[in-house]
Amino acid sequence: MKILFLLFPLILLLVQGAAGNSSACRRRGGFCTFGRCRYPTTPVGSCSALKVCCKSLLG
């Protein structure tokens, strides 16, 4: 049970960090996705360790 008190702040930090990066991605006109960007999008940054910020090439 003591480990729950250690995991809870870690989870909060991860969620907070992911939220900040996704808003930066939206300001660039992109969106966050897992893995890699699919055509017709191109990577313009990263949202987290597993998510990539993609932006459309068409507009």
C-alpha positions as CSV (number, residue, x, y, z in Angstrom):
1,M,0.0,0.0,0.0
2,K,2.9,2.4,0.6
3,I,3.9,2.2,-3.0
4,L,0.6,3.8,-4.1
5,F,1.7,7.0,-2.3
6,L,4.8,7.0,-4.4
7,L,3.1,6.2,-7.7
8,F,0.4,8.8,-7.5
9,P,2.7,11.8,-7.7
10,L,4.6,10.2,-10.6
11,I,1.4,9.6,-12.5
12,L,0.3,13.2,-12.0
13,L,3.6,14.5,-13.3
14,L,3.3,12.4,-16.4
15,V,-0.2,13.6,-17.1
16,Q,0.8,17.2,-16.6
17,G,3.8,16.9,-18.9
18,A,1.8,15.3,-21.7
19,A,-0.9,18.0,-21.5
20,G,1.5,20.8,-21.8
21,N,3.2,19.4,-24.9
22,S,-0.1,18.7,-26.7
23,S,-1.1,22.3,-26.3
24,A,2.2,23.4,-27.8
25,C,1.5,21.0,-30.7
26,R,-1.9,22.5,-31.3
27,R,-0.4,26.0,-31.4
28,R,1.8,24.8,-34.2
29,G,-1.3,23.7,-36.1
30,G,-0.7,20.0,-35.4
31,F,-2.1,17.1,-33.5
32,C,-0.6,14.3,-31.3
33,T,-0.6,10.7,-32.4
34,F,1.0,7.5,-31.3
35,G,3.9,6.1,-33.3
36,R,4.6,8.0,-36.5
37,C,2.8,10.4,-38.8
38,R,0.8,8.9,-41.7
39,Y,0.6,10.4,-45.1
40,P,-0.3,13.3,-45.8
41,T,1.1,14.6,-42.5
42,T,4.7,15.3,-41.4
43,P,6.3,15.4,-38.0
44,V,6.8,18.8,-36.5
45,G,7.8,17.9,-32.9
46,S,7.0,15.5,-30.1
47,C,4.2,15.4,-27.6
48,S,5.7,12.8,-25.2
49,A,8.1,9.8,-25.4
50,L,5.5,7.8,-27.4
51,K,3.5,10.5,-29.2
52,V,4.6,12.6,-32.2
53,C,3.2,16.0,-33.2
54,C,2.0,15.8,-36.8
55,K,0.9,18.6,-39.1
56,S,-1.0,18.2,-42.4
57,L,0.9,18.9,-45.6
58,L,-2.3,19.9,-47.4
59,G,-3.1,22.9,-45.4
